[in-house]
Amino acid sequence: MKVFSVIGISKSGKTTTIENIIKELVKRNYSVGTVKEIHSHNFKMDVDGTNTHKHRNAGSTLVTARGANETDVLFQRRLDLNEILDFYSHDYVILEGVRGTWAPTIVTAHDIQGIEDRMSETTFAFSGVISGDLSEYKGIPAINSVTEIEKLVDLIEEKVFDRIPDMKDECCMKCGHTCKELSSLILKGEARREDCVLSEQNVILKINGKEITMVPFVQKILKNSVEAVAGELNGFSENGNIEVLVKR
């Protein structure tokens, strides 16, 4: 799954850019999912007084509303981005308005100041209103999503790579970089996605059938603990695999 973000001030062409990218990606037979960041502390999908709202107030921590044409699952907390992306299995997931991540980023803006306010080491393209006046800025291309959508999606196919686990800096950095730094180096062609040491897990942990990504330190703890127990049992082999299933 490949993930990238489109950020920009209101009315800079952000949503139009995303709409056109989605259409072109779908045209190329990719499946597409999106995540929209709402920058309002008062936002909530549920409405006071509805039955689902009453369920929540009564203490339900997960509420689902199922209608004829839509199903809405309502968590009673803010999920982090990794938790959200775990629900997706699409070819591409586009983040709208999500900042501060490792994800490759397209910036939409009205002017140069708008670019300067939002560009970062993971920016690989500009679009929106500003792309009507510029063809590039500081070596990064500005591509109009209305008149040059094929060119913009060609660049997305070239630049955007498989999702990085996005571990906390203090937990990993075994490749020598933070996830954001590695993303920047990949975009510049100075590193590869495979340089992430978590690309291949030596210790695999699955919870309810879902593989959990673990940093090397946690893998080592789990490996040593299991081997210490298994090593005392008949049938243990230094060269064999160990599988543990805990039923709950």
Number of C-alpha atoms within 10 A of each C-alpha: 16 19 23 25 25 25 26 26 16 12 13 20 24 23 18 15 23 21 13 18 21 21 14 17 20 13 10 10 10 14 15 20 16 18 15 12 12 12 9 7 6 6 8 10 8 15 10 11 9 10 12 18 16 13 14 17 12 9 10 13 12 13 17 12 12 10 8 5 5 7 10 12 10 17 13 12 8 8 10 8 13 13 10 11 18 9 8 14 13 15 15 25 21 21 21 21 19 20 16 11 15 23 27 26 29 28 29 31 25 20 15 11 9 16 20 11 12 18 18 17 15 24 22 22 24 29 31 26 21 23 24 15 11 16 15 15 13 5 9 12 17 24 28 24 25 18 10 12 18 17 13 25 19 12 15 21 13 10 16 20 20 15 20 21 15 16 18 11 12 7 13 21 18 15 12 12 15 20 22 21 15 23 29 21 17 20 21 14 10 10 14 14 16 12 14 21 15 18 14 10 15 12 17 14 18 11 9 7 7 9 11 11 18 20 18 18 12 14 17 14 10 16 15 12 11 14 15 11 10 15 12 9 10 7 8 14 12 8 6 8 8 13 8 9 8 5 5 3
